[in-house]
Amino acid sequence: MGNNSWEARADEYSLYGFTDLPSVHERGAVVVTHGEGPYVFDTKGRKYLDSNSGLWNMVAGFDHPGLIKAAQDQYARFPGYHAFFGRMSDQTVLLSEKLVEVSPFDRGRVFYTNSGSEANDTMVKILWFLHQAEGKPQKRKILTRQNAYHGVTAVSASMTGKPYNSVFGLPLPGFLHLSCPHYWRNGKPGETEEQFTARMAAELEATIIKEGADTIAGFFAEPVMGAGGVIPPSKGYFQAVAPILKKYGIPFIADEVICGFGRTGNTWGSQTYDFMPDAIISSKNITAGFFPMGAVILGPDLADRVQAASEAIEEFPHGFTASGHPVGCAIALKAIDVVMNEGLADNVVRLAPRLEAGLAEIAKNPNIGELRGVGYMWALEAVADRATKTPFASTLSVSERIANTCTDLGLICRPLGQSVVLCPPFILTEGQMDEMFEKLDKALKKVFAEVA
Ligand SMILES: *Cc1c(COP(=O)(O)O)cnc(C)c1O
């Protein structure tokens, strides 16, 4: 790494988030300059197939002409405004209408943020505000699940069920984590998947009774856990938990930041898993990654109650400077159109079985314990021993090695625990999919030969 190289300069002045520092010090950061379709290029001219769509979000690839034009046109027309004091841009009005139209709700209201974390944070504040306005100031606890990923702000990190947040002294008090509904990993010997789901539901009800329903503000869940390791719910999970939440008057919020807009093969993950939430959190795909944006989409009941609570004090005292930014809204309008009407969502539906079949072939490797996922989001979990599901020693950094070996072969994929995540852009062609399979298979064989 020459002193004046891009890697050295990145290393000297940037604080990397979620990065394995030993490996980046040894290998140098990949400094990326531009992209073409699902590929990105680095400062050395190397080309990588990004099988993670950036961070799940660049679903239309890295150079979509329609999205670039939507951004350029809106910058030329009106490059920025806020949504405070009774003013908002025309693009914001249009996007709220569109989001309610494509949501599973008949009616609703939308609030904008700059990220998924802020959208979850905003939703928690909405619930606290609402319950307090309705005479239940003690109804403040938030229920999520272990392995859930809801973001990194102090509140959304408290909702995230990952052990790394303990280094910040998080979670904050009042954030409770239920068990992760991952049958393969957490099922007991002899327990059927149905019995496992029933146990998850019983745990939820026991927690509500123990804590008191009147102390619980809401339950948040990703339809498929994303950053926790691509974990689809156990069979019947949402059908089992939804009636319990309803029975105790606990709002059910679907964090659709990854699943929303086509990732699971339907517009919403809640459609794929057949449940009706009270509100939806959206971000990532909402702008196909071309602008930072998040949205809280309230269904009719919560929308009416928040509106009434706001009327009572004459305002909803919350908002970000860039909430409902006109350029972001114009891009989101275009991104939703591109995904839903220009064949991207159809691609996912058409090619998901091919993606699954190709990965299933790779997963025959005896060091792959589980292939899991749906639509265009999958993970392969590495194991030292398949029969006992024993992981590799963490000192071997197996998933880091797999991801680094893939990078050397020109494939970007993400290590997550002992798993490797594949969540390609929706524009991926069959030929590009085969390139991904071939490079991944090669990397896995190489790494397992070294460590097994
Ligand atoms: C990425 C993610 C978030 C956080 O979004 P940021 O834009 O990174 O703040 C929240 N929830 C889920 C499910 C996510 O995948």
The ligand as a Tripos MOL2 file, in Angstrom:
@<TRIPOS>MOLECULE
LIG
   15    15     1     0     0
SMALL
NO_CHARGES

@<TRIPOS>ATOM
      1 C1        -30.6470   -0.9650    6.8790 C.3       1 LIG1
      2 C2        -31.7940   -1.1950    7.7760 C.ar      1 LIG1
      3 C3        -32.2210   -0.2100    8.6830 C.ar      1 LIG1
      4 C4        -31.4350    1.0460    8.9010 C.3       1 LIG1
      5 O1        -31.4120    1.8540    7.7720 O.3       1 LIG1
      6 P1        -30.2480    2.9920    7.6640 P.3       1 LIG1
      7 O2        -30.6680    3.7370    6.4380 O.co2     1 LIG1
      8 O3        -28.9590    2.2680    7.5130 O.co2     1 LIG1
      9 O4        -30.3230    3.8170    8.8730 O.co2     1 LIG1
     10 C5        -33.3600   -0.4490    9.4130 C.ar      1 LIG1
     11 N1        -34.0590   -1.5740    9.2880 N.ar      1 LIG1
     12 C6        -33.6790   -2.5570    8.4280 C.ar      1 LIG1
     13 C7        -34.5150   -3.7780    8.3040 C.3       1 LIG1
     14 C8        -32.5280   -2.3910    7.6650 C.ar      1 LIG1
     15 O5        -32.1260   -3.3660    6.8570 O.3       1 LIG1
@<TRIPOS>BOND
     1     1     2 1
     2     2     3 ar
     3     2    14 ar
     4     3     4 1
     5     3    10 ar
     6     4     5 1
     7     5     6 1
     8     6     7 2
     9     6     8 1
    10     6     9 1
    11    10    11 ar
    12    11    12 ar
    13    12    13 1
    14    12    14 ar
    15    14    15 1
@<TRIPOS>SUBSTRUCTURE
     1 LIG1         1 GROUP 0 **** ****
